[in-house]
Amino acid sequence: MSDYSNIPGGSLKLKGQNDKKKKKKSRSSGERTKSEIEIKLKEAQRRDRDQDVSDEEQVGSDRPKKDKSGMTEAERRFLETQRKRREQRVKELAKKTHKDRVSELNAKLDRLSEHHDMPKIGPG
């Protein structure tokens, strides 16, 4: 047991690796206080307000204009199209019962070649 009594501690040192230690952060991002979050939110709102004012001053600029929600017209149309397609998919799924879906799956599996069948393993 005396052979194992003198074991150096710490991590392994590799050649060419800097011997600098990493500084630890004082707080992780999840430990922010409520007041810090509120301050950052207010700053973001102030920046948005200032940008809206500067957008209004630039008449005829090439940048897309944003409304009060902070989205451009193209973003609003995109989200509206996504919502409509999602509703359409839900309506199509609601038309079929579970029994219909199972029968469609079985029909699809029957159409597949025998290559996809599970091989028999063992006696029998």
DRENVEXVO-602674 format. One record per atom (N, C-alpha, C): x, y, z; atom name; residue in one letter; chain. Coordinates in steps of 0.02 Angstrom, whole numbers, m for minus. Layout:
N
+--------+--------+--------+------+------+-----+
:     xx :     yy :     zz : atom : type : mol :
+--------+--------+--------+------+------+-----+
:      X :      Y :      Z :   CA :    A :   A :
...
+--------+--------+--------+------+------+-----+
// end
This chain:
124
+--------+--------+--------+------+------+-----+
:     xx :     yy :     zz : atom : type : mol :
+--------+--------+--------+------+------+-----+
:     41 :    m59 :      0 :    N :    M :   A :
:      0 :      0 :      0 :   CA :    M :   A :
:     44 :     63 :      0 :    C :    M :   A :
:    106 :     58 :     18 :    N :    S :   A :
:    150 :    116 :     20 :   CA :    S :   A :
:    165 :    142 :    m51 :    C :    S :   A :
:    158 :     98 :   m101 :    N :    D :   A :
:    168 :    119 :   m170 :   CA :    D :   A :
:    116 :    171 :   m192 :    C :    D :   A :
:     58 :    168 :   m164 :    N :    Y :   A :
:      3 :    212 :   m185 :   CA :    Y :   A :
:     m6 :    272 :   m139 :    C :    Y :   A :
:     36 :    280 :    m89 :    N :    S :   A :
:     26 :    333 :    m41 :   CA :    S :   A :
:     46 :    402 :    m69 :    C :    S :   A :
:     92 :    405 :   m116 :    N :    N :   A :
:    116 :    469 :   m143 :   CA :    N :   A :
:     86 :    480 :   m213 :    C :    N :   A :
:     24 :    501 :   m216 :    N :    I :   A :
:     m9 :    514 :   m280 :   CA :    I :   A :
:    m18 :    589 :   m288 :    C :    I :   A :
:      8 :    618 :   m342 :    N :    P :   A :
:     m1 :    690 :   m351 :   CA :    P :   A :
:    m74 :    705 :   m369 :    C :    P :   A :
:    m98 :    762 :   m347 :    N :    G :   A :
:   m167 :    781 :   m361 :   CA :    G :   A :
:   m171 :    828 :   m421 :    C :    G :   A :
:   m230 :    843 :   m442 :    N :    G :   A :
:   m241 :    890 :   m497 :   CA :    G :   A :
:   m247 :    855 :   m564 :    C :    G :   A :
:   m257 :    895 :   m615 :    N :    S :   A :
:   m267 :    867 :   m682 :   CA :    S :   A :
:   m200 :    855 :   m715 :    C :    S :   A :
:   m200 :    818 :   m770 :    N :    L :   A :
:   m140 :    803 :   m807 :   CA :    L :   A :
:   m116 :    865 :   m844 :    C :    L :   A :
:    m51 :    874 :   m848 :    N :    K :   A :
:    m21 :    930 :   m885 :   CA :    K :   A :
:      0 :    903 :   m953 :    C :    K :   A :
:    m23 :    933 :  m1007 :    N :    L :   A :
:     m5 :    912 :  m1073 :   CA :    L :   A :
:     45 :    960 :  m1104 :    C :    L :   A :
:     89 :    935 :  m1149 :    N :    K :   A :
:    139 :    977 :  m1181 :   CA :    K :   A :
:    105 :   1030 :  m1223 :    C :    K :   A :
:    133 :   1089 :  m1224 :    N :    G :   A :
:    109 :   1143 :  m1267 :   CA :    G :   A :
:     45 :   1176 :  m1243 :    C :    G :   A :
:     21 :   1155 :  m1186 :    N :    Q :   A :
:    m41 :   1184 :  m1160 :   CA :    Q :   A :
:    m23 :   1243 :  m1114 :    C :    Q :   A :
:    m60 :   1297 :  m1121 :    N :    N :   A :
:    m47 :   1355 :  m1079 :   CA :    N :   A :
:    m61 :   1337 :  m1007 :    C :    N :   A :
:    m20 :   1365 :   m964 :    N :    D :   A :
:    m28 :   1351 :   m892 :   CA :    D :   A :
:    m75 :   1402 :   m860 :    C :    D :   A :
:   m110 :   1441 :   m901 :    N :    K :   A :
:   m156 :   1490 :   m873 :   CA :    K :   A :
:   m219 :   1456 :   m848 :    C :    K :   A :
:   m243 :   1479 :   m792 :    N :    K :   A :
:   m305 :   1452 :   m765 :   CA :    K :   A :
:   m363 :   1495 :   m789 :    C :    K :   A :
:   m419 :   1464 :   m801 :    N :    K :   A :
:   m478 :   1501 :   m823 :   CA :    K :   A :
:   m509 :   1536 :   m763 :    C :    K :   A :
:   m531 :   1597 :   m775 :    N :    K :   A :
:   m564 :   1634 :   m721 :   CA :    K :   A :
:   m636 :   1611 :   m717 :    C :    K :   A :
:   m660 :   1602 :   m656 :    N :    K :   A :
:   m729 :   1582 :   m646 :   CA :    K :   A :
:   m773 :   1643 :   m644 :    C :    K :   A :
:   m832 :   1637 :   m673 :    N :    K :   A :
:   m879 :   1692 :   m672 :   CA :    K :   A :
:   m908 :   1697 :   m601 :    C :    K :   A :
:   m923 :   1758 :   m582 :    N :    S :   A :
:   m949 :   1767 :   m515 :   CA :    S :   A :
:  m1020 :   1739 :   m509 :    C :    S :   A :
:  m1060 :   1745 :   m563 :    N :    R :   A :
:  m1128 :   1719 :   m562 :   CA :    R :   A :
:  m1144 :   1688 :   m629 :    C :    R :   A :
:  m1182 :   1636 :   m630 :    N :    S :   A :
:  m1203 :   1607 :   m693 :   CA :    S :   A :
:  m1262 :   1647 :   m719 :    C :    S :   A :
:  m1279 :   1637 :   m783 :    N :    S :   A :
:  m1332 :   1676 :   m814 :   CA :    S :   A :
:  m1400 :   1662 :   m782 :    C :    S :   A :
:  m1409 :   1604 :   m753 :    N :    G :   A :
:  m1472 :   1587 :   m722 :   CA :    G :   A :
:  m1482 :   1618 :   m654 :    C :    G :   A :
:  m1431 :   1647 :   m626 :    N :    E :   A :
:  m1435 :   1674 :   m558 :   CA :    E :   A :
:  m1443 :   1750 :   m558 :    C :    E :   A :
:  m1466 :   1779 :   m613 :    N :    R :   A :
:  m1475 :   1851 :   m615 :   CA :    R :   A :
:  m1532 :   1872 :   m569 :    C :    R :   A :
:  m1523 :   1929 :   m542 :    N :    T :   A :
:  m1575 :   1953 :   m498 :   CA :    T :   A :
:  m1631 :   1983 :   m539 :    C :    T :   A :
:  m1688 :   1990 :   m507 :    N :    K :   A :
:  m1747 :   2016 :   m541 :   CA :    K :   A :
:  m1735 :   2087 :   m566 :    C :    K :   A :
:  m1699 :   2127 :   m526 :    N :    S :   A :
:  m1687 :   2197 :   m545 :   CA :    S :   A :
:  m1643 :   2201 :   m607 :    C :    S :   A :
:  m1592 :   2157 :   m613 :    N :    E :   A :
:  m1550 :   2157 :   m672 :   CA :    E :   A :
:  m1590 :   2142 :   m734 :    C :    E :   A :
:  m1635 :   2094 :   m730 :    N :    I :   A :
:  m1677 :   2076 :   m787 :   CA :    I :   A :
:  m1722 :   2134 :   m806 :    C :    I :   A :
:  m1751 :   2167 :   m756 :    N :    E :   A :
:  m1794 :   2224 :   m770 :   CA :    E :   A :
:  m1755 :   2281 :   m803 :    C :    E :   A :
:  m1694 :   2293 :   m781 :    N :    I :   A :
:  m1653 :   2346 :   m810 :   CA :    I :   A :
:  m1638 :   2330 :   m883 :    C :    I :   A :
:  m1619 :   2268 :   m898 :    N :    K :   A :
:  m1604 :   2249 :   m967 :   CA :    K :   A :
:  m1667 :   2254 :  m1011 :    C :    K :   A :
:  m1724 :   2237 :   m984 :    N :    L :   A :
:  m1786 :   2242 :  m1022 :   CA :    L :   A :
:  m1802 :   2314 :  m1038 :    C :    L :   A :
:  m1794 :   2358 :   m989 :    N :    K :   A :
:  m1807 :   2429 :  m1000 :   CA :    K :   A :
:  m1759 :   2458 :  m1052 :    C :    K :   A :
:  m1695 :   2437 :  m1049 :    N :    E :   A :
:  m1647 :   2461 :  m1098 :   CA :    E :   A :
:  m1666 :   2438 :  m1169 :    C :    E :   A :
:  m1688 :   2376 :  m1176 :    N :    A :   A :
:  m1709 :   2351 :  m1241 :   CA :    A :   A :
:  m1769 :   2389 :  m1267 :    C :    A :   A :
:  m1818 :   2402 :  m1223 :    N :    Q :   A :
:  m1876 :   2440 :  m1243 :   CA :    Q :   A :
:  m1857 :   2511 :  m1265 :    C :    Q :   A :
:  m1811 :   2542 :  m1228 :    N :    R :   A :
:  m1788 :   2609 :  m1245 :   CA :    R :   A :
:  m1754 :   2609 :  m1313 :    C :    R :   A :
:  m1711 :   2557 :  m1327 :    N :    R :   A :
:  m1678 :   2553 :  m1392 :   CA :    R :   A :
:  m1729 :   2546 :  m1448 :    C :    R :   A :
:  m1780 :   2503 :  m1437 :    N :    D :   A :
:  m1832 :   2494 :  m1487 :   CA :    D :   A :
:  m1869 :   2558 :  m1500 :    C :    D :   A :
:  m1885 :   2596 :  m1447 :    N :    R :   A :
:  m1920 :   2659 :  m1455 :   CA :    R :   A :
:  m1877 :   2708 :  m1494 :    C :    R :   A :
:  m1813 :   2712 :  m1478 :    N :    D :   A :
:  m1768 :   2757 :  m1513 :   CA :    D :   A :
:  m1761 :   2737 :  m1586 :    C :    D :   A :
:  m1759 :   2672 :  m1600 :    N :    Q :   A :
:  m1753 :   2649 :  m1668 :   CA :    Q :   A :
:  m1817 :   2665 :  m1707 :    C :    Q :   A :
:  m1875 :   2658 :  m1676 :    N :    D :   A :
:  m1937 :   2675 :  m1709 :   CA :    D :   A :
:  m1939 :   2749 :  m1727 :    C :    D :   A :
:  m1914 :   2792 :  m1682 :    N :    V :   A :
:  m1911 :   2863 :  m1696 :   CA :    V :   A :
:  m1864 :   2877 :  m1754 :    C :    V :   A :
:  m1806 :   2844 :  m1755 :    N :    S :   A :
:  m1759 :   2855 :  m1809 :   CA :    S :   A :
:  m1785 :   2827 :  m1874 :    C :    S :   A :
:  m1825 :   2773 :  m1872 :    N :    D :   A :
:  m1856 :   2746 :  m1933 :   CA :    D :   A :
:  m1906 :   2795 :  m1962 :    C :    D :   A :
:  m1943 :   2829 :  m1918 :    N :    E :   A :
:  m1992 :   2878 :  m1942 :   CA :    E :   A :
:  m1957 :   2938 :  m1974 :    C :    E :   A :
:  m1898 :   2955 :  m1949 :    N :    E :   A :
:  m1861 :   3012 :  m1976 :   CA :    E :   A :
:  m1834 :   2996 :  m2045 :    C :    E :   A :
:  m1818 :   2933 :  m2059 :    N :    Q :   A :
:  m1789 :   2914 :  m2122 :   CA :    Q :   A :
:  m1845 :   2897 :  m2171 :    C :    Q :   A :
:  m1870 :   2946 :  m2204 :    N :    V :   A :
:  m1924 :   2936 :  m2253 :   CA :    V :   A :
:  m1893 :   2909 :  m2317 :    C :    V :   A :
:  m1923 :   2855 :  m2342 :    N :    G :   A :
:  m1899 :   2826 :  m2404 :   CA :    G :   A :
:  m1837 :   2783 :  m2397 :    C :    G :   A :
:  m1822 :   2760 :  m2337 :    N :    S :   A :
:  m1763 :   2717 :  m2328 :   CA :    S :   A :
:  m1780 :   2647 :  m2352 :    C :    S :   A :
:  m1728 :   2606 :  m2365 :    N :    D :   A :
:  m1737 :   2539 :  m2391 :   CA :    D :   A :
:  m1752 :   2488 :  m2336 :    C :    D :   A :
:  m1743 :   2507 :  m2274 :    N :    R :   A :
:  m1755 :   2461 :  m2219 :   CA :    R :   A :
:  m1830 :   2448 :  m2211 :    C :    R :   A :
:  m1850 :   2385 :  m2197 :    N :    P :   A :
:  m1921 :   2372 :  m2186 :   CA :    P :   A :
:  m1945 :   2404 :  m2121 :    C :    P :   A :
:  m2004 :   2432 :  m2123 :    N :    K :   A :
:  m2030 :   2467 :  m2064 :   CA :    K :   A :
:  m2061 :   2416 :  m2017 :    C :    K :   A :
:  m2053 :   2429 :  m1953 :    N :    K :   A :
:  m2080 :   2384 :  m1901 :   CA :    K :   A :
:  m2138 :   2419 :  m1867 :    C :    K :   A :
:  m2188 :   2379 :  m1849 :    N :    D :   A :
:  m2245 :   2407 :  m1813 :   CA :    D :   A :
:  m2232 :   2404 :  m1738 :    C :    D :   A :
:  m2284 :   2415 :  m1698 :    N :    K :   A :
:  m2276 :   2417 :  m1626 :   CA :    K :   A :
:  m2253 :   2351 :  m1596 :    C :    K :   A :
:  m2271 :   2294 :  m1629 :    N :    S :   A :
:  m2251 :   2229 :  m1602 :   CA :    S :   A :
:  m2179 :   2213 :  m1617 :    C :    S :   A :
:  m2146 :   2253 :  m1659 :    N :    G :   A :
:  m2076 :   2242 :  m1674 :   CA :    G :   A :
:  m2065 :   2195 :  m1732 :    C :    G :   A :
:  m2119 :   2180 :  m1770 :    N :    M :   A :
:  m2113 :   2135 :  m1827 :   CA :    M :   A :
:  m2125 :   2174 :  m1892 :    C :    M :   A :
:  m2091 :   2152 :  m1944 :    N :    T :   A :
:  m2102 :   2182 :  m2009 :   CA :    T :   A :
:  m2164 :   2151 :  m2040 :    C :    T :   A :
:  m2187 :   2180 :  m2095 :    N :    E :   A :
:  m2247 :   2154 :  m2128 :   CA :    E :   A :
:  m2235 :   2083 :  m2154 :    C :    E :   A :
:  m2175 :   2070 :  m2180 :    N :    A :   A :
:  m2159 :   2003 :  m2205 :   CA :    A :   A :
:  m2160 :   1952 :  m2149 :    C :    A :   A :
:  m2134 :   1970 :  m2090 :    N :    E :   A :
:  m2134 :   1924 :  m2033 :   CA :    E :   A :
:  m2206 :   1909 :  m2011 :    C :    E :   A :
:  m2248 :   1960 :  m2011 :    N :    R :   A :
:  m2318 :   1948 :  m1992 :   CA :    R :   A :
:  m2353 :   1902 :  m2041 :    C :    R :   A :
:  m2342 :   1914 :  m2107 :    N :    R :   A :
:  m2372 :   1870 :  m2158 :   CA :    R :   A :
:  m2347 :   1798 :  m2151 :    C :    R :   A :
:  m2282 :   1790 :  m2138 :    N :    F :   A :
:  m2253 :   1724 :  m2130 :   CA :    F :   A :
:  m2285 :   1687 :  m2071 :    C :    F :   A :
:  m2291 :   1720 :  m2014 :    N :    L :   A :
:  m2322 :   1688 :  m1956 :   CA :    L :   A :
:  m2395 :   1672 :  m1968 :    C :    L :   A :
:  m2430 :   1716 :  m2003 :    N :    E :   A :
:  m2501 :   1704 :  m2019 :   CA :    E :   A :
:  m2508 :   1643 :  m2065 :    C :    E :   A :
:  m2464 :   1637 :  m2115 :    N :    T :   A :
:  m2465 :   1579 :  m2160 :   CA :    T :   A :
:  m2450 :   1515 :  m2122 :    C :    T :   A :
:  m2401 :   1517 :  m2077 :    N :    Q :   A :
:  m2386 :   1458 :  m2036 :   CA :    Q :   A :
:  m2446 :   1437 :  m1994 :    C :    Q :   A :
:  m2480 :   1486 :  m1964 :    N :    R :   A :
:  m2538 :   1471 :  m1922 :   CA :    R :   A :
:  m2593 :   1439 :  m1964 :    C :    R :   A :
:  m2605 :   1465 :  m2024 :    N :    K :   A :
:  m2658 :   1437 :  m2067 :   CA :    K :   A :
:  m2641 :   1366 :  m2087 :    C :    K :   A :
:  m2579 :   1352 :  m2104 :    N :    R :   A :
:  m2559 :   1285 :  m2124 :   CA :    R :   A :
:  m2565 :   1236 :  m2066 :    C :    R :   A :
:  m2546 :   1259 :  m2006 :    N :    R :   A :
:  m2553 :   1217 :  m1947 :   CA :    R :   A :
:  m2625 :   1199 :  m1933 :    C :    R :   A :
:  m2670 :   1249 :  m1939 :    N :    E :   A :
:  m2741 :   1237 :  m1929 :   CA :    E :   A :
:  m2768 :   1187 :  m1981 :    C :    E :   A :
:  m2745 :   1194 :  m2043 :    N :    Q :   A :
:  m2767 :   1148 :  m2096 :   CA :    Q :   A :
:  m2744 :   1076 :  m2081 :    C :    Q :   A :
:  m2682 :   1068 :  m2059 :    N :    R :   A :
:  m2658 :   1001 :  m2041 :   CA :    R :   A :
:  m2698 :    970 :  m1984 :    C :    R :   A :
:  m2715 :   1011 :  m1935 :    N :    V :   A :
:  m2754 :    986 :  m1878 :   CA :    V :   A :
:  m2823 :    964 :  m1901 :    C :    V :   A :
:  m2854 :   1003 :  m1946 :    N :    K :   A :
:  m2920 :    985 :  m1971 :   CA :    K :   A :
:  m2918 :    919 :  m2009 :    C :    K :   A :
:  m2865 :    909 :  m2049 :    N :    E :   A :
:  m2859 :    846 :  m2087 :   CA :    E :   A :
:  m2849 :    787 :  m2040 :    C :    E :   A :
:  m2809 :    796 :  m1988 :    N :    L :   A :
:  m2798 :    742 :  m1940 :   CA :    L :   A :
:  m2862 :    727 :  m1900 :    C :    L :   A :
:  m2901 :    778 :  m1887 :    N :    A :   A :
:  m2962 :    769 :  m1848 :   CA :    A :   A :
:  m3015 :    730 :  m1887 :    C :    A :   A :
:  m3012 :    731 :  m1953 :    N :    K :   A :
:  m3062 :    695 :  m1994 :   CA :    K :   A :
:  m3055 :    619 :  m1987 :    C :    K :   A :
:  m2993 :    595 :  m1977 :    N :    K :   A :
:  m2981 :    523 :  m1975 :   CA :    K :   A :
:  m2985 :    498 :  m1903 :    C :    K :   A :
:  m3014 :    439 :  m1896 :    N :    T :   A :
:  m3016 :    408 :  m1830 :   CA :    T :   A :
:  m2952 :    366 :  m1821 :    C :    T :   A :
:  m2941 :    343 :  m1762 :    N :    H :   A :
:  m2883 :    301 :  m1748 :   CA :    H :   A :
:  m2885 :    237 :  m1790 :    C :    H :   A :
:  m2944 :    210 :  m1798 :    N :    K :   A :
:  m2953 :    148 :  m1837 :   CA :    K :   A :
:  m2932 :    160 :  m1909 :    C :    K :   A :
:  m2951 :    218 :  m1938 :    N :    D :   A :
:  m2931 :    234 :  m2007 :   CA :    D :   A :
:  m2855 :    239 :  m2014 :    C :    D :   A :
:  m2824 :    273 :  m1965 :    N :    R :   A :
:  m2751 :    281 :  m1968 :   CA :    R :   A :
:  m2716 :    213 :  m1963 :    C :    R :   A :
:  m2740 :    169 :  m1921 :    N :    V :   A :
:  m2709 :    103 :  m1913 :   CA :    V :   A :
:  m2717 :     63 :  m1978 :    C :    V :   A :
:  m2776 :     66 :  m2008 :    N :    S :   A :
:  m2787 :     29 :  m2071 :   CA :    S :   A :
:  m2743 :     56 :  m2127 :    C :    S :   A :
:  m2732 :    122 :  m2130 :    N :    E :   A :
:  m2687 :    151 :  m2180 :   CA :    E :   A :
:  m2616 :    128 :  m2169 :    C :    E :   A :
:  m2595 :    125 :  m2106 :    N :    L :   A :
:  m2527 :    102 :  m2091 :   CA :    L :   A :
:  m2518 :     29 :  m2111 :    C :    L :   A :
:  m2567 :    m13 :  m2096 :    N :    N :   A :
:  m2563 :    m83 :  m2114 :   CA :    N :   A :
:  m2561 :    m92 :  m2190 :    C :    N :   A :
:  m2601 :    m52 :  m2226 :    N :    A :   A :
:  m2600 :    m55 :  m2299 :   CA :    A :   A :
:  m2532 :    m35 :  m2326 :    C :    A :   A :
:  m2502 :     15 :  m2298 :    N :    K :   A :
:  m2436 :     38 :  m2319 :   CA :    K :   A :
:  m2384 :    m17 :  m2306 :    C :    K :   A :
:  m2388 :    m49 :  m2248 :    N :    L :   A :
:  m2340 :   m102 :  m2232 :   CA :    L :   A :
:  m2349 :   m162 :  m2278 :    C :    L :   A :
:  m2411 :   m176 :  m2298 :    N :    D :   A :
:  m2423 :   m232 :  m2344 :   CA :    D :   A :
:  m2393 :   m218 :  m2413 :    C :    D :   A :
:  m2391 :   m156 :  m2434 :    N :    R :   A :
:  m2364 :   m138 :  m2499 :   CA :    R :   A :
:  m2288 :   m144 :  m2502 :    C :    R :   A :
:  m2255 :   m142 :  m2444 :    N :    L :   A :
:  m2182 :   m146 :  m2443 :   CA :    L :   A :
:  m2159 :   m216 :  m2463 :    C :    L :   A :
:  m2098 :   m220 :  m2491 :    N :    S :   A :
:  m2072 :   m285 :  m2512 :   CA :    S :   A :
:  m2054 :   m326 :  m2451 :    C :    S :   A :
:  m2040 :   m391 :  m2463 :    N :    E :   A :
:  m2022 :   m436 :  m2408 :   CA :    E :   A :
:  m1953 :   m420 :  m2381 :    C :    E :   A :
:  m1916 :   m379 :  m2416 :    N :    H :   A :
:  m1849 :   m359 :  m2393 :   CA :    H :   A :
:  m1853 :   m326 :  m2325 :    C :    H :   A :
:  m1909 :   m293 :  m2311 :    N :    H :   A :
:  m1916 :   m257 :  m2248 :   CA :    H :   A :
:  m1943 :   m301 :  m2191 :    C :    H :   A :
:  m1961 :   m363 :  m2206 :    N :    D :   A :
:  m1988 :   m407 :  m2154 :   CA :    D :   A :
:  m1933 :   m426 :  m2105 :    C :    D :   A :
:  m1953 :   m439 :  m2044 :    N :    M :   A :
:  m1904 :   m459 :  m1993 :   CA :    M :   A :
:  m1887 :   m533 :  m2005 :    C :    M :   A :
:  m1822 :   m550 :  m2004 :    N :    P :   A :
:  m1803 :   m620 :  m2014 :   CA :    P :   A :
:  m1821 :   m662 :  m1952 :    C :    P :   A :
:  m1836 :   m724 :  m1965 :    N :    K :   A :
:  m1851 :   m770 :  m1909 :   CA :    K :   A :
:  m1786 :   m792 :  m1878 :    C :    K :   A :
:  m1781 :   m785 :  m1813 :    N :    I :   A :
:  m1720 :   m804 :  m1779 :   CA :    I :   A :
:  m1739 :   m859 :  m1729 :    C :    I :   A :
:  m1701 :   m912 :  m1730 :    N :    G :   A :
:  m1712 :   m965 :  m1682 :   CA :    G :   A :
:  m1755 :  m1022 :  m1711 :    C :    G :   A :
:  m1770 :  m1070 :  m1670 :    N :    P :   A :
:  m1808 :  m1128 :  m1695 :   CA :    P :   A :
:  m1881 :  m1109 :  m1707 :    C :    P :   A :
:  m1910 :  m1140 :  m1756 :    N :    G :   A :
:  m1981 :  m1128 :  m1766 :   CA :    G :   A :
:  m1996 :  m1112 :  m1834 :    C :    G :   A :
+--------+--------+--------+------+------+-----+
// end
